Amino acid sequence: MPVYGEKNKRLYAGLNEQSIVLWRKFLELYEDRFDSCEYNVRVGRGIDPGPGVSKEMRDMWHAVTTKRLDVVANREDQTWVIEIEERPGARTFGQVLLYLHLLPQYYPVRKKLIGGLVCARLGFDMTAAFRANDVLYFQFPPGGYPKLPPTFLPSTLSPLWSPTG
């Protein structure tokens, strides 16, 4: 069942204002394609300060030292790892690849795992790197039409939009 109404949420755990704007643009086109979305998903071992520390403090240490995925979304037989970044660089690229590796160890995933990026600006070198690693990117430039992967187009688009942007 699609996650209708997801784009109308007031807050999304872990996302800043810029990311929320980009995420809502993505949801405007794609929310009907996903069954569920979870935000601020934690993966990784984190640091345990040891048995001499209170459970509350140990939980806090774990929360601040594990990796944090912006969005984990499910559709059909797919689990998507989605990072949202205004202007992604090498750090974001590494995050997506690391999260694709870690997620199945810490979270129930569906048969196929897909990496995704939602951004406003994306440099030439970055597009080639994401494409080479089969990470789908959804670019929403300020004041322009979105650049979307031709392999995952939304159900409806403006007649003025074209796949080449």
C-alpha positions as a printed NumPy array, in Angstrom:
array([[  0.   ,   0.   ,   0.   ],
       [  1.497,   3.397,  -0.969],
       [  2.562,   5.901,   1.684],
       [  0.084,   8.618,   0.617],
       [  0.317,  11.697,   2.801],
       [  4.004,  11.186,   3.582],
       [  4.876,  14.484,   1.857],
       [  2.507,  16.344,   4.224],
       [  4.318,  15.358,   7.413],
       [  5.523,  18.308,   9.425],
       [  8.824,  16.741,  10.46 ],
       [ 11.054,  13.885,   9.344],
       [ 13.384,  12.585,  12.068],
       [ 16.999,  13.5  ,  11.386],
       [ 16.391,  15.695,   8.325],
       [ 17.321,  19.386,   8.325],
       [ 15.25 ,  22.074,   6.575],
       [ 17.139,  21.848,   3.251],
       [ 16.764,  18.083,   3.208],
       [ 13.05 ,  18.304,   4.021],
       [ 12.478,  20.618,   1.026],
       [ 14.29 ,  18.177,  -1.298],
       [ 12.568,  15.139,   0.217],
       [  9.12 ,  16.668,  -0.291],
       [  9.963,  17.296,  -3.961],
       [ 10.9  ,  13.631,  -4.271],
       [  7.72 ,  12.532,  -2.501],
       [  5.608,  14.786,  -4.723],
       [  6.63 ,  12.537,  -7.625],
       [  7.212,   9.172,  -5.948],
       [  5.301,   8.67 ,  -2.691],
       [  2.781,   6.433,  -4.482],
       [  5.623,   4.064,  -5.42 ],
       [  6.659,   3.182,  -1.836],
       [  5.   ,   1.106,   0.905],
       [  6.868,   2.593,   3.857],
       [  9.519,   5.125,   4.808],
       [ 11.617,   5.207,   7.976],
       [ 13.875,   8.099,   8.915],
       [ 17.071,   8.409,  10.927],
       [ 17.68 ,   4.641,  10.768],
       [ 20.714,   3.585,  12.824],
       [ 23.162,   0.9  ,  11.687],
       [ 26.626,  -0.187,  12.775],
       [ 28.102,  -1.385,  16.035],
       [ 28.658,   1.956,  17.682],
       [ 30.722,   2.321,  20.829],
       [ 29.862,   0.654,  24.12 ],
       [ 31.453,   2.535,  27.031],
       [ 31.419,  -0.656,  29.117],
       [ 29.453,  -2.4  ,  31.837],
       [ 30.321,   0.169,  34.531],
       [ 28.135,   2.779,  32.815],
       [ 24.356,   3.09 ,  33.265],
       [ 22.029,   1.63 ,  30.637],
       [ 20.793,   5.128,  29.761],
       [ 24.351,   6.335,  29.151],
       [ 25.204,   3.187,  27.153],
       [ 22.096,   3.746,  24.988],
       [ 23.129,   7.369,  24.432],
       [ 26.651,   6.342,  23.41 ],
       [ 25.222,   3.809,  20.998],
       [ 22.852,   6.366,  19.468],
       [ 25.563,   8.962,  18.855],
       [ 28.223,   6.552,  17.56 ],
       [ 26.227,   4.452,  15.104],
       [ 25.775,   5.418,  11.459],
       [ 22.546,   7.244,  10.555],
       [ 20.7  ,   6.701,   7.288],
       [ 18.425,   9.518,   6.151],
       [ 15.681,   7.279,   4.719],
       [ 15.015,   3.576,   4.378],
       [ 12.067,   3.053,   2.049],
       [ 10.366,  -0.153,   0.922],
       [  8.477,  -1.006,  -2.247],
       [  7.516,  -4.376,  -3.708],
       [ 10.586,  -6.616,  -3.22 ],
       [ 12.984,  -3.676,  -2.764],
       [ 14.539,  -1.819,   0.15 ],
       [ 16.007,   1.569,  -0.725],
       [ 18.787,   3.39 ,   1.139],
       [ 18.241,   7.086,   0.368],
       [ 20.573,   9.898,   1.333],
       [ 19.448,  13.504,   0.945],
       [ 22.102,  16.161,   0.418],
       [ 21.904,  19.617,  -1.16 ],
       [ 25.301,  19.29 ,  -2.883],
       [ 26.702,  15.776,  -2.408],
       [ 30.4  ,  15.051,  -2.63 ],
       [ 32.727,  12.16 ,  -1.922],
       [ 31.489,  11.881,   1.682],
       [ 27.89 ,  11.324,   0.561],
       [ 29.019,   8.858,  -2.097],
       [ 30.892,   6.844,   0.535],
       [ 27.941,   6.992,   2.921],
       [ 25.528,   5.484,   0.398],
       [ 27.91 ,   2.617,  -0.415],
       [ 28.692,   1.93 ,   3.243],
       [ 25.002,   2.003,   4.198],
       [ 24.143,  -0.451,   1.425],
       [ 26.712,  -2.784,   2.984],
       [ 25.645,  -2.277,   6.613],
       [ 21.864,  -2.142,   6.376],
       [ 21.222,  -5.889,   5.88 ],
       [ 23.281,  -6.64 ,   8.999],
       [ 21.126,  -4.434,  11.248],
       [ 17.732,  -4.071,   9.609],
       [ 15.262,  -6.365,   7.834],
       [ 15.613,  -5.798,   4.099],
       [ 13.706,  -7.073,   1.114],
       [ 15.132,  -9.142,  -1.73 ],
       [ 16.728,  -6.269,  -3.667],
       [ 18.718,  -3.432,  -2.096],
       [ 18.86 ,  -0.119,  -3.99 ],
       [ 20.915,   2.992,  -3.296],
       [ 19.387,   6.394,  -3.912],
       [ 20.358,  10.033,  -3.668],
       [ 18.088,  13.077,  -3.58 ],
       [ 19.927,  16.343,  -4.219],
       [ 19.74 ,  19.842,  -5.693],
       [ 23.124,  20.038,  -7.393],
       [ 25.404,  17.246,  -8.565],
       [ 28.796,  17.68 , -10.201],
       [ 29.842,  15.79 , -13.324],
       [ 32.314,  13.545, -11.492],
       [ 29.672,  12.682,  -8.926],
       [ 27.041,  11.71 , -11.512],
       [ 29.521,   9.328, -13.146],
       [ 30.478,   7.782,  -9.787],
       [ 26.89 ,   7.254,  -8.663],
       [ 25.932,   5.847, -12.068],
       [ 28.937,   3.47 , -12.102],
       [ 27.808,   2.058,  -8.746],
       [ 24.131,   1.7  ,  -9.724],
       [ 23.003,   4.376,  -7.263],
       [ 19.925,   6.174,  -8.592],
       [ 20.027,   9.937,  -8.235],
       [ 17.124,  12.366,  -8.274],
       [ 18.219,  15.937,  -8.847],
       [ 15.927,  18.867,  -8.068],
       [ 17.824,  21.994,  -9.157],
       [ 16.541,  25.303,  -7.796],
       [ 14.177,  26.855, -10.316],
       [ 14.503,  24.042, -12.835],
       [ 12.952,  20.77 , -13.843],
       [ 14.043,  17.636, -12.019],
       [ 16.608,  15.29 , -13.502],
       [ 15.37 ,  11.778, -12.835],
       [ 16.719,   8.333, -13.639],
       [ 15.066,   7.055, -16.838],
       [ 14.826,   3.6  , -15.231],
       [ 12.581,   4.896, -12.422],
       [ 10.26 ,   7.598, -13.685],
       [  7.27 ,   8.787, -11.646],
       [  3.714,   7.893, -12.591],
       [  2.879,  11.471, -13.64 ],
       [  5.027,  14.354, -14.809],
       [  4.573,  17.794, -16.249],
       [  4.348,  17.68 , -20.067],
       [  7.257,  20.162, -20.153],
       [  9.621,  17.751, -18.39 ],
       [ 12.087,  15.644, -20.345],
       [ 14.428,  12.844, -19.108],
       [ 17.506,  14.878, -20.044],
       [ 16.392,  17.778, -17.852]])
